Amino acid sequence: MDHSTQIQVDKLRSICLVLGKDFEQLMEREIGVSPENNEYSGKVDLLVERMSDLMKFKITEARSLANRIFEYWNLLSVSIEERKEFSDIFYWMDLMPVDSVNEPDRLSSTAIGAMLDELYRVEGISRAKLSEKMKELQKYKKLAGLEDPTHATYQFGEDDENEDVIRSLTNIKAQIKEIKVVLPSKVGIVTRAAIVLNTVHEVKWFRTYRYRVQALSDENHDMHERAVKAQHSSHNIIAMLDDLQVKVDAWTMAEQNQFYYNGANLMHTIEELIEDLSDVAPAMNLHVHQAPQPVMNPQPQPQHVEAQAEEIHPINMNVPRRVRTPRVHVEPQLPVPVEPAPVAPDEPAPVDEPAPVDLHMDQSSSGSSDDPDDPDDPDYIP
């Protein structure tokens, strides 16, 4: 074995030491010939070249893993004490030459496996943190009404290994920080917008509800309470929208930005609703009539009856009763023969005298023979 070959063998031994590989087994498996063989030197050169490339790849892999782990550590704010447990990772943060890497087992499978385990650990924590931050972001978006495309959340699929967890979590944290800046000035308008838009929904329901008249007039109707409230809101909805429009316009002028709510420009939404709800159909001006209630007529007291009768028809007590009493037409009947009463022998028989003429009777009454005087009538004058 010449000197140059010996140098290559020593270099191969050093590479195997760093990679944590058994030099003797490698030589026996890869070379397979004695040093006196003419092919020995050529095979050693090829093996050294292969193992050097493998060492360079392992160094690149270790540095990439270390950088990745450090990004997760910084993202999760891992403490210094916890980082000290992984001293091997700090070794690869220095950009040292490849030839200076000579510590035993620095690139062994065990060392690389430990770095992979730490990477998987912090990546799993970041995935769970990402899910929590996404929920937090949605909460802040709802409060601030920032559902427009410029604040779209980076959608991350937990089962998609190609997604960048660090980029997603960084993006969400930046959005939350931005929303917190504008939230104090927007939360009041967002709350008012939610109330007004809910009222708009009720007004639209009321104006299209086909049984609204029955619901308003019948207190036992299932929709009575809702219909009464919606009818009141129907008269005030334009004023509510105008008030909200003033607030949004003031915020837009102060912030020099558009106000978005549920993914839409709130000012445009208000203008469309005002135009839509201002055209009130005639049927909306409802005059609710109460359902007719059965009228209970109490029995009138006799005093009231007499008072009403006297008020309408005053009675003149100087007029005979047959004149005061309304005449009722009676069908003529055949005269019934009446036997004369027996007369006492010592009294003379009564002589029929002509009936006296009633001066108070009109011609129609005096000429009628259908109503003879009643001798029992207290007003009868013989």
Sequence and secondary structure as in RCSB ss.txt:
>XXXX:A:sequence
MDHSTQIQVDKLRSICLVLGKDFEQLMEREIGVSPENNEYSGKVDLLVERMSDLMKFKITEARSLANRIFEYWNL
LSVSIEERKEFSDIFYWMDLMPVDSVNEPDRLSSTAIGAMLDELYRVEGISRAKLSEKMKELQKYKKLAGLEDPT
HATYQFGEDDENEDVIRSLTNIKAQIKEIKVVLPSKVGIVTRAAIVLNTVHEVKWFRTYRYRVQALSDENHDMHE
RAVKAQHSSHNIIAMLDDLQVKVDAWTMAEQNQFYYNGANLMHTIEELIEDLSDVAPAMNLHVHQAPQPVMNPQP
QPQHVEAQAEEIHPINMNVPRRVRTPRVHVEPQLPVPVEPAPVAPDEPAPVDEPAPVDLHMDQSSSGSSDDPDDP
DDPDYIP
>XXXX:A:secstr
  HHHHHHHHHHHHHHHHHT  HHHHHHHHT S TTSTTHHHHHHHHHHHHHHHHHHHHHHHHHHHHHHHHHHHH
HT  HHHHGGGHHHHHTTS   GGG  STTTTSHHHHHHHHHHHHHHHHHHHHHHHHHHHHHHHHHHHHT  SGG
G      TT TTS HHHHHHHHHHHHHHHHHHHHHHHHHHHHHHHHHHHHHHHHHHHH TTHHHHHH TTSTTHH
HHHHHHHHHHHHHHHHHHHHHHHHHHHHHHTS  EETTEEHHHHHHHHHHHHHS  GGGS               
 HHHHHHHHHHHS   TTS HHHHS                   TTS           TTS HHHHT  SS   T
T TT   
